[in-house]
Amino acid sequence: MSVVDFARFVDELATQSGQAILPFFRASFATEDKAAGLAAFDPVTEADRAGEAVMRQLIKRSFPDHGILGEEFGTENPDADYVWVLDPIDGTRGFIAGLPIWGTLIGLTRGGVPCYGLMNQPFTGERFFGDGEAAHYQGPHGHRRLRTRRKGDLADAILHTTDPRLFGDGTSDRQAYERVEKAVRLARYGADCYAYAMLAAGHIDLVVEAELKPYDIVAMIPVIEGAGGVVTTWEGESAAKGGRIVAAGDKRLHEAALALLNG
């Protein structure tokens, strides 16, 4: 498959999943709690399942030898050289609240290494995509190259996390996050994958999270790196398997955040 054909295929994944998901947004639909009372509210909707189902169908038809890891329907052929990593709605809490701070994450790994990623926000008509070497935005205001903001000083940085409570009350992870928050200029909460897109676009400088799954982050790794940013675990290792994640628009800022997180 040529580069052009691949780009068209990924665009089709985004378009078809968006068409499956959008009818549920700001509408009446069923919501289930995957945590089942065992943890914090972890919602899943009919829209999540519809979006992932259509993407799986397209991938199996076009690339039957590829593997798939999806949030809603698990793993198929995980030992394949190429594995698609899918999250139909990253930011389901925002989705069910009618807030447009969610997106469909479409990632591709080769040999376990993220090699392409796309975040589609069908309600706003925005797509953020990259291959680790370059990253781009396509939306209502046209097309442009994504570049992170070069800020090396934490005191000037804008930080984002989904919710500080997700680190746990009184835990060492919560204390580590709070050290970073106290050092930055501004902290904001609640945007899930949209925060990583804003980091790649140069509006946010730092994102710190914990307990992420691969489908929460794989698609955004090539976008952030292609825009000039850095994304790793808190230990400075590959973020491809999820876990405790720190992303920064500048290498100096990333190093400063790691020092506080591990201090």
Residue pairs with C-beta under 8 A, 6 or more apart in sequence:
1 9
6 116
9 58
9 62
10 106
10 116
10 118
10 129
11 127
12 58
13 55
13 58
13 59
13 106
13 118
14 104
14 106
14 118
14 120
14 122
14 127
16 54
16 55
16 58
17 51
17 52
17 54
17 55
17 88
17 104
17 106
17 120
17 122
18 51
18 104
18 120
18 122
19 54
19 122
20 47
20 50
20 51
20 53
20 54
21 47
21 48
21 50
21 51
21 88
21 89
21 104
21 122
22 122
22 123
23 47
24 45
24 46
24 47
24 50
25 47
25 95
25 98
25 123
26 98
29 45
29 46
29 47
30 45
30 46
31 43
31 44
31 45
31 96
32 43
32 44
32 45
33 41
33 42
33 43
33 44
34 42
34 43
34 44
35 41
35 42
40 165
40 166
41 93
43 92
43 93
43 96
44 72
44 92
45 89
45 92
45 95
45 96
47 88
47 89
47 95
48 71
48 72
48 88
48 89
48 92
49 72
49 73
49 88
50 88
51 88
51 89
51 104
52 70
52 71
52 72
52 73
52 86
52 88
53 72
53 73
55 70
55 84
55 86
55 88
55 106
56 68
56 70
56 73
56 76
56 86
59 66
59 68
59 84
60 68
63 82
63 84
65 77
65 80
65 82
66 77
66 80
66 82
66 83
66 84
67 75
67 76
67 77
67 78
67 79
67 80
67 82
67 83
67 84
68 75
68 76
68 77
68 83
68 84
68 86
69 75
69 78
69 83
69 84
69 85
69 86
69 214
69 215
70 84
70 85
70 86
70 87
70 88
70 215
71 86
71 87
71 88
71 213
71 215
72 88
77 83
81 110
81 111
82 108
82 109
82 110
83 108
83 109
83 112
84 106
84 107
84 108
85 105
85 106
85 107
85 108
85 109
85 114
85 214
85 215
85 218
85 219
86 105
86 106
86 107
86 215
87 104
87 105
87 193
87 215
87 216
87 219
88 104
89 95
89 102
89 103
89 104
90 102
90 103
90 104
90 105
90 119
90 192
90 193
90 215
90 216
91 101
91 102
91 103
91 191
91 192
91 193
91 194
92 102
93 192
94 100
94 101
94 102
94 190
94 191
94 192
95 102
99 190
100 121
100 123
100 124
101 190
101 191
101 192
101 194
102 121
102 192
102 193
102 194
103 119
103 120
103 121
103 192
103 193
103 194
103 197
104 119
104 120
104 121
104 122
105 117
105 118
105 119
105 193
105 215
105 216
105 218
105 219
105 220
106 117
106 118
106 119
106 120
106 219
107 114
107 116
107 117
107 118
107 215
107 218
107 219
107 220
107 221
107 222
108 114
108 115
108 116
108 117
109 115
109 218
109 240
112 240
113 238
113 240
114 132
114 218
114 219
114 221
114 222
114 240
115 131
115 132
115 222
116 129
116 130
116 131
116 132
116 222
117 129
117 130
117 218
117 219
117 220
117 221
117 222
117 223
118 127
118 128
118 129
118 219
118 223
119 127
119 128
119 129
119 193
119 194
119 196
119 197
119 219
119 220
119 223
120 126
120 127
121 127
121 194
121 197
124 139
124 140
125 139
125 140
126 137
126 138
126 139
126 140
126 197
127 137
127 138
127 139
128 135
128 136
128 137
128 146
128 197
128 200
128 201
128 223
129 135
129 136
129 138
129 223
130 136
130 146
130 200
130 222
130 223
130 224
130 225
130 226
130 227
131 222
131 226
132 221
132 222
132 225
132 226
133 226
134 145
134 226
135 145
135 146
135 200
135 222
135 223
135 224
135 225
135 226
135 227
136 143
136 144
136 145
136 146
137 143
137 144
137 145
137 146
137 201
146 200
146 201
146 202
146 223
146 226
146 227
147 202
147 227
147 228
148 199
148 200
148 202
148 205
148 224
148 227
148 228
148 229
148 248
148 249
148 250
149 202
149 203
149 205
149 249
149 250
150 228
150 249
150 250
151 157
151 205
151 249
151 250
151 253
152 250
152 252
152 253
152 256
153 252
153 253
153 256
154 180
154 183
154 184
154 206
154 253
154 256
154 257
154 260
155 183
155 184
155 185
156 185
156 205
157 184
157 185
157 186
157 205
157 206
157 253
158 184
158 185
158 186
158 187
158 188
158 203
158 204
158 205
158 206
159 180
159 181
159 184
159 186
159 187
159 188
159 204
159 205
159 206
159 207
159 208
160 187
160 188
160 189
160 191
160 195
160 198
160 199
160 204
160 206
160 207
160 208
161 177
161 181
161 187
161 189
161 195
161 207
161 208
161 209
162 189
162 190
162 191
162 192
162 195
162 209
163 189
163 190
164 174
164 177
164 178
164 181
164 189
166 209
166 210
166 211
167 173
167 174
167 176
167 177
167 210
168 174
173 210
173 244
176 234
176 260
176 261
176 262
176 263
177 208
177 210
177 261
179 260
179 261
179 263
180 206
180 208
180 257
180 260
180 261
181 187
183 256
183 260
184 205
184 206
188 195
188 204
191 198
193 216
193 219
193 220
195 204
195 207
196 207
196 217
196 220
196 223
196 224
196 231
196 247
197 220
197 223
198 204
199 205
199 206
199 207
199 224
199 227
199 229
199 247
199 248
199 249
200 220
200 223
200 224
200 226
200 227
200 229
200 249
201 227
202 227
202 249
204 249
205 248
205 249
205 250
205 253
206 246
206 247
206 248
206 249
206 253
206 257
207 245
207 246
207 247
207 248
208 245
208 246
208 257
208 261
209 216
209 244
209 245
209 246
210 243
210 244
210 245
211 242
211 243
211 244
212 239
212 242
212 243
212 244
212 245
213 242
214 240
214 241
214 242
216 242
217 231
217 239
217 240
217 242
217 245
218 240
220 231
220 247
221 231
221 239
221 240
224 230
224 231
224 247
225 231
227 249
228 249
229 247
229 248
229 249
229 250
230 247
230 248
230 250
230 251
230 254
231 239
231 245
231 246
231 247
231 248
232 238
232 239
232 245
232 246
232 254
232 258
233 239
233 243
233 244
233 245
233 246
234 243
234 244
234 245
234 246
234 258
234 261
234 262
235 244
235 262
236 258
239 245
239 247
244 261
246 254
246 257
246 258
246 261
247 254
248 254
248 257
